[in-house]
Amino acid sequence: PAGEMDTIVGNNAPYAQELSGQKQVAWAAEVGWRKLVDVANEKHAQIRMIYERHINYVTKKLGL
């Protein structure tokens, strides 16, 4: 729909998938590393609020 935006969050380190990605190794979870997608889903409402606040500020500042 019009007005919708996406955000891509990631880590380009070659080992990122093994620590906090979908291919996380067992020991990483055992020592407390969380999957990035799980944290993003958990914090979705807060993330959206922050983005909306910044977008509203910029559009108001620009007179849009």
mmCIF file of the N, C-alpha and C atoms, coordinates in Angstrom:
data_MODEL
# 
_entry.id   MODEL 
# 
loop_
_atom_site.group_PDB 
_atom_site.id 
_atom_site.type_symbol 
_atom_site.label_atom_id 
_atom_site.label_alt_id 
_atom_site.label_comp_id 
_atom_site.label_asym_id 
_atom_site.label_entity_id 
_atom_site.label_seq_id 
_atom_site.pdbx_PDB_ins_code 
_atom_site.Cartn_x 
_atom_site.Cartn_y 
_atom_site.Cartn_z 
_atom_site.occupancy 
_atom_site.B_iso_or_equiv 
_atom_site.pdbx_formal_charge 
_atom_site.auth_seq_id 
_atom_site.auth_comp_id 
_atom_site.auth_asym_id 
_atom_site.auth_atom_id 
_atom_site.pdbx_PDB_model_num 
ATOM 1   N N  . PRO A 1 1  ? 0.823  -1.205  0.000  1.00 0.00 ? 1  PRO A N  1 
ATOM 2   C CA . PRO A 1 1  ? 0.000  0.000   0.000  1.00 0.00 ? 1  PRO A CA 1 
ATOM 3   C C  . PRO A 1 1  ? 0.860  1.259   0.000  1.00 0.00 ? 1  PRO A C  1 
ATOM 4   N N  . ALA A 1 2  ? 0.308  2.303   -0.499 1.00 0.00 ? 2  ALA A N  1 
ATOM 5   C CA . ALA A 1 2  ? 1.018  3.578   -0.543 1.00 0.00 ? 2  ALA A CA 1 
ATOM 6   C C  . ALA A 1 2  ? 1.395  4.004   0.866  1.00 0.00 ? 2  ALA A C  1 
ATOM 7   N N  . GLY A 1 3  ? 2.569  4.577   1.006  1.00 0.00 ? 3  GLY A N  1 
ATOM 8   C CA . GLY A 1 3  ? 3.013  5.057   2.302  1.00 0.00 ? 3  GLY A CA 1 
ATOM 9   C C  . GLY A 1 3  ? 3.726  4.018   3.149  1.00 0.00 ? 3  GLY A C  1 
ATOM 10  N N  . GLU A 1 4  ? 3.771  2.778   2.691  1.00 0.00 ? 4  GLU A N  1 
ATOM 11  C CA . GLU A 1 4  ? 4.455  1.733   3.451  1.00 0.00 ? 4  GLU A CA 1 
ATOM 12  C C  . GLU A 1 4  ? 5.947  1.776   3.163  1.00 0.00 ? 4  GLU A C  1 
ATOM 13  N N  . MET A 1 5  ? 6.748  1.468   4.156  1.00 0.00 ? 5  MET A N  1 
ATOM 14  C CA . MET A 1 5  ? 8.193  1.428   4.002  1.00 0.00 ? 5  MET A CA 1 
ATOM 15  C C  . MET A 1 5  ? 8.720  0.155   4.637  1.00 0.00 ? 5  MET A C  1 
ATOM 16  N N  . ASP A 1 6  ? 9.876  -0.268  4.174  1.00 0.00 ? 6  ASP A N  1 
ATOM 17  C CA . ASP A 1 6  ? 10.551 -1.427  4.744  1.00 0.00 ? 6  ASP A CA 1 
ATOM 18  C C  . ASP A 1 6  ? 11.906 -1.003  5.267  1.00 0.00 ? 6  ASP A C  1 
ATOM 19  N N  . THR A 1 7  ? 12.391 -1.751  6.226  1.00 0.00 ? 7  THR A N  1 
ATOM 20  C CA . THR A 1 7  ? 13.733 -1.554  6.743  1.00 0.00 ? 7  THR A CA 1 
ATOM 21  C C  . THR A 1 7  ? 14.425 -2.902  6.727  1.00 0.00 ? 7  THR A C  1 
ATOM 22  N N  . ILE A 1 8  ? 15.645 -2.908  6.271  1.00 0.00 ? 8  ILE A N  1 
ATOM 23  C CA . ILE A 1 8  ? 16.435 -4.130  6.276  1.00 0.00 ? 8  ILE A CA 1 
ATOM 24  C C  . ILE A 1 8  ? 17.517 -3.967  7.328  1.00 0.00 ? 8  ILE A C  1 
ATOM 25  N N  . VAL A 1 9  ? 17.577 -4.926  8.238  1.00 0.00 ? 9  VAL A N  1 
ATOM 26  C CA . VAL A 1 9  ? 18.576 -4.896  9.305  1.00 0.00 ? 9  VAL A CA 1 
ATOM 27  C C  . VAL A 1 9  ? 19.440 -6.128  9.141  1.00 0.00 ? 9  VAL A C  1 
ATOM 28  N N  . GLY A 1 10 ? 20.730 -5.941  9.245  1.00 0.00 ? 10 GLY A N  1 
ATOM 29  C CA . GLY A 1 10 ? 21.605 -7.085  9.100  1.00 0.00 ? 10 GLY A CA 1 
ATOM 30  C C  . GLY A 1 10 ? 23.004 -6.792  9.587  1.00 0.00 ? 10 GLY A C  1 
ATOM 31  N N  . ASN A 1 11 ? 23.856 -7.750  9.398  1.00 0.00 ? 11 ASN A N  1 
ATOM 32  C CA . ASN A 1 11 ? 25.251 -7.643  9.785  1.00 0.00 ? 11 ASN A CA 1 
ATOM 33  C C  . ASN A 1 11 ? 26.060 -8.328  8.699  1.00 0.00 ? 11 ASN A C  1 
ATOM 34  N N  . ASN A 1 12 ? 26.979 -7.604  8.087  1.00 0.00 ? 12 ASN A N  1 
ATOM 35  C CA . ASN A 1 12 ? 27.753 -8.139  6.970  1.00 0.00 ? 12 ASN A CA 1 
ATOM 36  C C  . ASN A 1 12 ? 28.971 -8.956  7.385  1.00 0.00 ? 12 ASN A C  1 
ATOM 37  N N  . ALA A 1 13 ? 29.215 -9.097  8.671  1.00 0.00 ? 13 ALA A N  1 
ATOM 38  C CA . ALA A 1 13 ? 30.354 -9.913  9.107  1.00 0.00 ? 13 ALA A CA 1 
ATOM 39  C C  . ALA A 1 13 ? 30.160 -11.339 8.593  1.00 0.00 ? 13 ALA A C  1 
ATOM 40  N N  . PRO A 1 14 ? 31.222 -11.974 8.140  1.00 0.00 ? 14 PRO A N  1 
ATOM 41  C CA . PRO A 1 14 ? 31.075 -13.316 7.558  1.00 0.00 ? 14 PRO A CA 1 
ATOM 42  C C  . PRO A 1 14 ? 30.528 -14.362 8.536  1.00 0.00 ? 14 PRO A C  1 
ATOM 43  N N  . TYR A 1 15 ? 30.666 -14.121 9.812  1.00 0.00 ? 15 TYR A N  1 
ATOM 44  C CA . TYR A 1 15 ? 30.205 -15.080 10.822 1.00 0.00 ? 15 TYR A CA 1 
ATOM 45  C C  . TYR A 1 15 ? 28.850 -14.703 11.425 1.00 0.00 ? 15 TYR A C  1 
ATOM 46  N N  . ALA A 1 16 ? 28.222 -13.662 10.936 1.00 0.00 ? 16 ALA A N  1 
ATOM 47  C CA . ALA A 1 16 ? 26.984 -13.141 11.536 1.00 0.00 ? 16 ALA A CA 1 
ATOM 48  C C  . ALA A 1 16 ? 25.864 -14.178 11.573 1.00 0.00 ? 16 ALA A C  1 
ATOM 49  N N  . GLN A 1 17 ? 25.691 -14.925 10.512 1.00 0.00 ? 17 GLN A N  1 
ATOM 50  C CA . GLN A 1 17 ? 24.614 -15.920 10.471 1.00 0.00 ? 17 GLN A CA 1 
ATOM 51  C C  . GLN A 1 17 ? 24.776 -16.985 11.550 1.00 0.00 ? 17 GLN A C  1 
ATOM 52  N N  . GLU A 1 18 ? 26.017 -17.303 11.862 1.00 0.00 ? 18 GLU A N  1 
ATOM 53  C CA . GLU A 1 18 ? 26.277 -18.331 12.874 1.00 0.00 ? 18 GLU A CA 1 
ATOM 54  C C  . GLU A 1 18 ? 26.056 -17.808 14.292 1.00 0.00 ? 18 GLU A C  1 
ATOM 55  N N  . LEU A 1 19 ? 26.194 -16.504 14.502 1.00 0.00 ? 19 LEU A N  1 
ATOM 56  C CA . LEU A 1 19 ? 26.012 -15.936 15.842 1.00 0.00 ? 19 LEU A CA 1 
ATOM 57  C C  . LEU A 1 19 ? 24.584 -15.471 16.096 1.00 0.00 ? 19 LEU A C  1 
ATOM 58  N N  . SER A 1 20 ? 24.027 -14.719 15.147 1.00 0.00 ? 20 SER A N  1 
ATOM 59  C CA . SER A 1 20 ? 22.709 -14.131 15.415 1.00 0.00 ? 20 SER A CA 1 
ATOM 60  C C  . SER A 1 20 ? 21.751 -14.246 14.241 1.00 0.00 ? 20 SER A C  1 
ATOM 61  N N  . GLY A 1 21 ? 22.079 -15.087 13.289 1.00 0.00 ? 21 GLY A N  1 
ATOM 62  C CA . GLY A 1 21 ? 21.226 -15.253 12.117 1.00 0.00 ? 21 GLY A CA 1 
ATOM 63  C C  . GLY A 1 21 ? 20.397 -16.521 12.175 1.00 0.00 ? 21 GLY A C  1 
ATOM 64  N N  . GLN A 1 22 ? 19.769 -16.814 11.066 1.00 0.00 ? 22 GLN A N  1 
ATOM 65  C CA . GLN A 1 22 ? 18.905 -17.991 10.985 1.00 0.00 ? 22 GLN A CA 1 
ATOM 66  C C  . GLN A 1 22 ? 19.689 -19.301 11.090 1.00 0.00 ? 22 GLN A C  1 
ATOM 67  N N  . LYS A 1 23 ? 20.972 -19.263 10.814 1.00 0.00 ? 23 LYS A N  1 
ATOM 68  C CA . LYS A 1 23 ? 21.805 -20.471 10.891 1.00 0.00 ? 23 LYS A CA 1 
ATOM 69  C C  . LYS A 1 23 ? 22.610 -20.496 12.182 1.00 0.00 ? 23 LYS A C  1 
ATOM 70  N N  . GLN A 1 24 ? 22.040 -19.953 13.249 1.00 0.00 ? 24 GLN A N  1 
ATOM 71  C CA . GLN A 1 24 ? 22.748 -19.828 14.527 1.00 0.00 ? 24 GLN A CA 1 
ATOM 72  C C  . GLN A 1 24 ? 23.204 -21.188 15.049 1.00 0.00 ? 24 GLN A C  1 
ATOM 73  N N  . VAL A 1 25 ? 24.449 -21.246 15.470 1.00 0.00 ? 25 VAL A N  1 
ATOM 74  C CA . VAL A 1 25 ? 24.996 -22.476 16.041 1.00 0.00 ? 25 VAL A CA 1 
ATOM 75  C C  . VAL A 1 25 ? 24.509 -22.606 17.490 1.00 0.00 ? 25 VAL A C  1 
ATOM 76  N N  . ALA A 1 26 ? 24.416 -23.825 17.965 1.00 0.00 ? 26 ALA A N  1 
ATOM 77  C CA . ALA A 1 26 ? 23.845 -24.096 19.289 1.00 0.00 ? 26 ALA A CA 1 
ATOM 78  C C  . ALA A 1 26 ? 24.577 -23.366 20.410 1.00 0.00 ? 26 ALA A C  1 
ATOM 79  N N  . TRP A 1 27 ? 25.909 -23.340 20.355 1.00 0.00 ? 27 TRP A N  1 
ATOM 80  C CA . TRP A 1 27 ? 26.649 -22.718 21.457 1.00 0.00 ? 27 TRP A CA 1 
ATOM 81  C C  . TRP A 1 27 ? 26.366 -21.220 21.544 1.00 0.00 ? 27 TRP A C  1 
ATOM 82  N N  . ALA A 1 28 ? 26.087 -20.570 20.407 1.00 0.00 ? 28 ALA A N  1 
ATOM 83  C CA . ALA A 1 28 ? 25.812 -19.129 20.431 1.00 0.00 ? 28 ALA A CA 1 
ATOM 84  C C  . ALA A 1 28 ? 24.522 -18.851 21.210 1.00 0.00 ? 28 ALA A C  1 
ATOM 85  N N  . ALA A 1 29 ? 23.519 -19.685 20.997 1.00 0.00 ? 29 ALA A N  1 
ATOM 86  C CA . ALA A 1 29 ? 22.263 -19.536 21.742 1.00 0.00 ? 29 ALA A CA 1 
ATOM 87  C C  . ALA A 1 29 ? 22.485 -19.836 23.222 1.00 0.00 ? 29 ALA A C  1 
ATOM 88  N N  . GLU A 1 30 ? 23.295 -20.841 23.503 1.00 0.00 ? 30 GLU A N  1 
ATOM 89  C CA . GLU A 1 30 ? 23.553 -21.237 24.892 1.00 0.00 ? 30 GLU A CA 1 
ATOM 90  C C  . GLU A 1 30 ? 24.251 -20.144 25.699 1.00 0.00 ? 30 GLU A C  1 
ATOM 91  N N  . VAL A 1 31 ? 25.096 -19.344 25.050 1.00 0.00 ? 31 VAL A N  1 
ATOM 92  C CA . VAL A 1 31 ? 25.800 -18.283 25.773 1.00 0.00 ? 31 VAL A CA 1 
ATOM 93  C C  . VAL A 1 31 ? 25.045 -16.956 25.739 1.00 0.00 ? 31 VAL A C  1 
ATOM 94  N N  . GLY A 1 32 ? 23.857 -16.951 25.131 1.00 0.00 ? 32 GLY A N  1 
ATOM 95  C CA . GLY A 1 32 ? 23.015 -15.759 25.199 1.00 0.00 ? 32 GLY A CA 1 
ATOM 96  C C  . GLY A 1 32 ? 22.852 -14.939 23.940 1.00 0.00 ? 32 GLY A C  1 
ATOM 97  N N  . TRP A 1 33 ? 23.491 -15.351 22.837 1.00 0.00 ? 33 TRP A N  1 
ATOM 98  C CA . TRP A 1 33 ? 23.286 -14.628 21.589 1.00 0.00 ? 33 TRP A CA 1 
ATOM 99  C C  . TRP A 1 33 ? 21.857 -14.883 21.120 1.00 0.00 ? 33 TRP A C  1 
ATOM 100 N N  . ARG A 1 34 ? 21.144 -13.823 20.801 1.00 0.00 ? 34 ARG A N  1 
ATOM 101 C CA . ARG A 1 34 ? 19.773 -13.959 20.309 1.00 0.00 ? 34 ARG A CA 1 
ATOM 102 C C  . ARG A 1 34 ? 19.760 -13.744 18.812 1.00 0.00 ? 34 ARG A C  1 
ATOM 103 N N  . LYS A 1 35 ? 18.809 -14.382 18.142 1.00 0.00 ? 35 LYS A N  1 
ATOM 104 C CA . LYS A 1 35 ? 18.675 -14.184 16.702 1.00 0.00 ? 35 LYS A CA 1 
ATOM 105 C C  . LYS A 1 35 ? 18.142 -12.784 16.442 1.00 0.00 ? 35 LYS A C  1 
ATOM 106 N N  . LEU A 1 36 ? 18.766 -12.121 15.479 1.00 0.00 ? 36 LEU A N  1 
ATOM 107 C CA . LEU A 1 36 ? 18.393 -10.754 15.142 1.00 0.00 ? 36 LEU A CA 1 
ATOM 108 C C  . LEU A 1 36 ? 16.916 -10.644 14.795 1.00 0.00 ? 36 LEU A C  1 
ATOM 109 N N  . VAL A 1 37 ? 16.399 -11.591 14.035 1.00 0.00 ? 37 VAL A N  1 
ATOM 110 C CA . VAL A 1 37 ? 14.994 -11.540 13.636 1.00 0.00 ? 37 VAL A CA 1 
ATOM 111 C C  . VAL A 1 37 ? 14.071 -11.643 14.849 1.00 0.00 ? 37 VAL A C  1 
ATOM 112 N N  . ASP A 1 38 ? 14.453 -12.422 15.852 1.00 0.00 ? 38 ASP A N  1 
ATOM 113 C CA . ASP A 1 38 ? 13.632 -12.542 17.062 1.00 0.00 ? 38 ASP A CA 1 
ATOM 114 C C  . ASP A 1 38 ? 13.593 -11.228 17.837 1.00 0.00 ? 38 ASP A C  1 
ATOM 115 N N  . VAL A 1 39 ? 14.732 -10.580 17.954 1.00 0.00 ? 39 VAL A N  1 
ATOM 116 C CA . VAL A 1 39 ? 14.793 -9.294  18.661 1.00 0.00 ? 39 VAL A CA 1 
ATOM 117 C C  . VAL A 1 39 ? 14.005 -8.241  17.884 1.00 0.00 ? 39 VAL A C  1 
ATOM 118 N N  . ALA A 1 40 ? 14.168 -8.209  16.567 1.00 0.00 ? 40 ALA A N  1 
ATOM 119 C CA . ALA A 1 40 ? 13.438 -7.237  15.746 1.00 0.00 ? 40 ALA A CA 1 
ATOM 120 C C  . ALA A 1 40 ? 11.930 -7.437  15.872 1.00 0.00 ? 40 ALA A C  1 
ATOM 121 N N  . ASN A 1 41 ? 11.482 -8.676  15.859 1.00 0.00 ? 41 ASN A N  1 
ATOM 122 C CA . ASN A 1 41 ? 10.039 -8.941  16.013 1.00 0.00 ? 41 ASN A CA 1 
ATOM 123 C C  . ASN A 1 41 ? 9.556  -8.521  17.396 1.00 0.00 ? 41 ASN A C  1 
ATOM 124 N N  . GLU A 1 42 ? 10.349 -8.784  18.405 1.00 0.00 ? 42 GLU A N  1 
ATOM 125 C CA . GLU A 1 42 ? 9.989  -8.422  19.780 1.00 0.00 ? 42 GLU A CA 1 
ATOM 126 C C  . GLU A 1 42 ? 9.901  -6.905  19.959 1.00 0.00 ? 42 GLU A C  1 
ATOM 127 N N  . LYS A 1 43 ? 10.806 -6.194  19.322 1.00 0.00 ? 43 LYS A N  1 
ATOM 128 C CA . LYS A 1 43 ? 10.896 -4.742  19.484 1.00 0.00 ? 43 LYS A CA 1 
ATOM 129 C C  . LYS A 1 43 ? 10.183 -3.967  18.372 1.00 0.00 ? 43 LYS A C  1 
ATOM 130 N N  . HIS A 1 44 ? 9.415  -4.654  17.535 1.00 0.00 ? 44 HIS A N  1 
ATOM 131 C CA . HIS A 1 44 ? 8.793  -4.033  16.357 1.00 0.00 ? 44 HIS A CA 1 
ATOM 132 C C  . HIS A 1 44 ? 8.035  -2.752  16.687 1.00 0.00 ? 44 HIS A C  1 
ATOM 133 N N  . ALA A 1 45 ? 7.203  -2.768  17.694 1.00 0.00 ? 45 ALA A N  1 
ATOM 134 C CA . ALA A 1 45 ? 6.401  -1.585  18.031 1.00 0.00 ? 45 ALA A CA 1 
ATOM 135 C C  . ALA A 1 45 ? 7.292  -0.403  18.407 1.00 0.00 ? 45 ALA A C  1 
ATOM 136 N N  . GLN A 1 46 ? 8.331  -0.663  19.190 1.00 0.00 ? 46 GLN A N  1 
ATOM 137 C CA . GLN A 1 46 ? 9.244  0.406   19.596 1.00 0.00 ? 46 GLN A CA 1 
ATOM 138 C C  . GLN A 1 46 ? 10.035 0.940   18.403 1.00 0.00 ? 46 GLN A C  1 
ATOM 139 N N  . ILE A 1 47 ? 10.486 0.046   17.541 1.00 0.00 ? 47 ILE A N  1 
ATOM 140 C CA . ILE A 1 47 ? 11.234 0.446   16.356 1.00 0.00 ? 47 ILE A CA 1 
ATOM 141 C C  . ILE A 1 47 ? 10.361 1.318   15.456 1.00 0.00 ? 47 ILE A C  1 
ATOM 142 N N  . ARG A 1 48 ? 9.132  0.889   15.245 1.00 0.00 ? 48 ARG A N  1 
ATOM 143 C CA . ARG A 1 48 ? 8.203  1.645   14.399 1.00 0.00 ? 48 ARG A CA 1 
ATOM 144 C C  . ARG A 1 48 ? 7.956  3.038   14.974 1.00 0.00 ? 48 ARG A C  1 
ATOM 145 N N  . MET A 1 49 ? 7.776  3.130   16.268 1.00 0.00 ? 49 MET A N  1 
ATOM 146 C CA . MET A 1 49 ? 7.531  4.411   16.912 1.00 0.00 ? 49 MET A CA 1 
ATOM 147 C C  . MET A 1 49 ? 8.714  5.365   16.697 1.00 0.00 ? 49 MET A C  1 
ATOM 148 N N  . ILE A 1 50 ? 9.921  4.856   16.829 1.00 0.00 ? 50 ILE A N  1 
ATOM 149 C CA . ILE A 1 50 ? 11.118 5.683   16.632 1.00 0.00 ? 50 ILE A CA 1 
ATOM 150 C C  . ILE A 1 50 ? 11.190 6.175   15.188 1.00 0.00 ? 50 ILE A C  1 
ATOM 151 N N  . TYR A 1 51 ? 10.984 5.283   14.229 1.00 0.00 ? 51 TYR A N  1 
ATOM 152 C CA . TYR A 1 51 ? 10.996 5.683   12.824 1.00 0.00 ? 51 TYR A CA 1 
ATOM 153 C C  . TYR A 1 51 ? 9.926  6.732   12.550 1.00 0.00 ? 51 TYR A C  1 
ATOM 154 N N  . GLU A 1 52 ? 8.714  6.493   13.026 1.00 0.00 ? 52 GLU A N  1 
ATOM 155 C CA . GLU A 1 52 ? 7.621  7.436   12.789 1.00 0.00 ? 52 GLU A CA 1 
ATOM 156 C C  . GLU A 1 52 ? 7.944  8.812   13.371 1.00 0.00 ? 52 GLU A C  1 
ATOM 157 N N  . ARG A 1 53 ? 8.522  8.831   14.566 1.00 0.00 ? 53 ARG A N  1 
ATOM 158 C CA . ARG A 1 53 ? 8.877  10.099  15.201 1.00 0.00 ? 53 ARG A CA 1 
ATOM 159 C C  . ARG A 1 53 ? 9.885  10.868  14.348 1.00 0.00 ? 53 ARG A C  1 
ATOM 160 N N  . HIS A 1 54 ? 10.904 10.184  13.853 1.00 0.00 ? 54 HIS A N  1 
ATOM 161 C CA . HIS A 1 54 ? 11.919 10.837  13.034 1.00 0.00 ? 54 HIS A CA 1 
ATOM 162 C C  . HIS A 1 54 ? 11.358 11.266  11.679 1.00 0.00 ? 54 HIS A C  1 
ATOM 163 N N  . ILE A 1 55 ? 10.560 10.433  11.064 1.00 0.00 ? 55 ILE A N  1 
ATOM 164 C CA . ILE A 1 55 ? 9.961  10.790  9.769  1.00 0.00 ? 55 ILE A CA 1 
ATOM 165 C C  . ILE A 1 55 ? 9.028  11.980  9.937  1.00 0.00 ? 55 ILE A C  1 
ATOM 166 N N  . ASN A 1 56 ? 8.221  11.989  10.971 1.00 0.00 ? 56 ASN A N  1 
ATOM 167 C CA . ASN A 1 56 ? 7.322  13.120  11.221 1.00 0.00 ? 56 ASN A CA 1 
ATOM 168 C C  . ASN A 1 56 ? 8.109  14.406  11.459 1.00 0.00 ? 56 ASN A C  1 
ATOM 169 N N  . TYR A 1 57 ? 9.202  14.323  12.189 1.00 0.00 ? 57 TYR A N  1 
ATOM 170 C CA . TYR A 1 57 ? 10.040 15.492  12.453 1.00 0.00 ? 57 TYR A CA 1 
ATOM 171 C C  . TYR A 1 57 ? 10.588 16.065  11.147 1.00 0.00 ? 57 TYR A C  1 
ATOM 172 N N  . VAL A 1 58 ? 11.133 15.176  10.312 1.00 0.00 ? 58 VAL A N  1 
ATOM 173 C CA . VAL A 1 58 ? 11.750 15.636  9.057  1.00 0.00 ? 58 VAL A CA 1 
ATOM 174 C C  . VAL A 1 58 ? 10.686 16.207  8.114  1.00 0.00 ? 58 VAL A C  1 
ATOM 175 N N  . THR A 1 59 ? 9.569  15.543  7.966  1.00 0.00 ? 59 THR A N  1 
ATOM 176 C CA . THR A 1 59 ? 8.540  16.043  7.051  1.00 0.00 ? 59 THR A CA 1 
ATOM 177 C C  . THR A 1 59 ? 7.990  17.380  7.535  1.00 0.00 ? 59 THR A C  1 
ATOM 178 N N  . LYS A 1 60 ? 7.842  17.541  8.838  1.00 0.00 ? 60 LYS A N  1 
ATOM 179 C CA . LYS A 1 60 ? 7.380  18.838  9.394  1.00 0.00 ? 60 LYS A CA 1 
ATOM 180 C C  . LYS A 1 60 ? 8.437  19.906  9.148  1.00 0.00 ? 60 LYS A C  1 
ATOM 181 N N  . LYS A 1 61 ? 9.705  19.581  9.392  1.00 0.00 ? 61 LYS A N  1 
ATOM 182 C CA . LYS A 1 61 ? 10.801 20.521  9.201  1.00 0.00 ? 61 LYS A CA 1 
ATOM 183 C C  . LYS A 1 61 ? 10.894 20.984  7.740  1.00 0.00 ? 61 LYS A C  1 
ATOM 184 N N  . LEU A 1 62 ? 10.621 20.051  6.827  1.00 0.00 ? 62 LEU A N  1 
ATOM 185 C CA . LEU A 1 62 ? 10.687 20.372  5.396  1.00 0.00 ? 62 LEU A CA 1 
ATOM 186 C C  . LEU A 1 62 ? 9.373  20.981  4.868  1.00 0.00 ? 62 LEU A C  1 
ATOM 187 N N  . GLY A 1 63 ? 8.353  21.002  5.700  1.00 0.00 ? 63 GLY A N  1 
ATOM 188 C CA . GLY A 1 63 ? 7.071  21.544  5.280  1.00 0.00 ? 63 GLY A CA 1 
ATOM 189 C C  . GLY A 1 63 ? 6.307  20.653  4.319  1.00 0.00 ? 63 GLY A C  1 
ATOM 190 N N  . LEU A 1 64 ? 6.514  19.370  4.421  1.00 0.00 ? 64 LEU A N  1 
ATOM 191 C CA . LEU A 1 64 ? 5.837  18.422  3.518  1.00 0.00 ? 64 LEU A CA 1 
ATOM 192 C C  . LEU A 1 64 ? 4.507  17.947  4.080  1.00 0.00 ? 64 LEU A C  1 
# 
